[in-house]
């Protein structure tokens, strides 16, 4: 039973970490796009 519990805990942690990384990447991309759009008009002038 302990082994099953440990394996499930490990996979739950892995899923959580993957989800956090995905969310972080999505937020980073959105922020980068926002910053890029803000900087682009300045470089066009």
C-alpha positions in Angstrom: 0.0 0.0 0.0 2.8 2.4 0.9 4.4 1.9 -2.5 1.2 2.7 -4.4 0.7 5.8 -2.2 4.3 6.9 -3.0 3.9 6.4 -6.7 0.5 8.2 -6.8 2.0 11.1 -4.8 5.0 11.3 -7.2 2.8 11.4 -10.2 0.5 13.9 -8.6 3.5 16.1 -7.9 4.7 15.7 -11.4 1.3 16.7 -12.8 1.2 19.7 -10.5 4.7 20.8 -11.5 3.9 20.4 -15.2 0.7 22.4 -14.8 2.6 25.2 -13.0 5.3 25.3 -15.6 2.7 25.4 -18.4 0.8 28.2 -16.7 4.0 30.1 -16.0 5.1 29.7 -19.7 1.7 30.9 -20.9 1.8 34.0 -18.6 5.4 34.7 -19.7 4.4 34.6 -23.4 1.4 36.8 -22.8 3.6 39.3 -20.8 6.2 39.2 -23.6 3.6 39.9 -26.2 2.2 42.8 -24.2 5.7 44.3 -23.7 6.5 43.7 -27.4 3.4 45.5 -28.5 4.2 48.4 -26.2 7.8 48.7 -27.5 7.0 48.2 -31.2 5.4 51.6 -31.8 8.4 53.3 -30.2 10.8 51.5 -32.6 8.6 52.3 -35.6 8.9 56.0 -35.1 
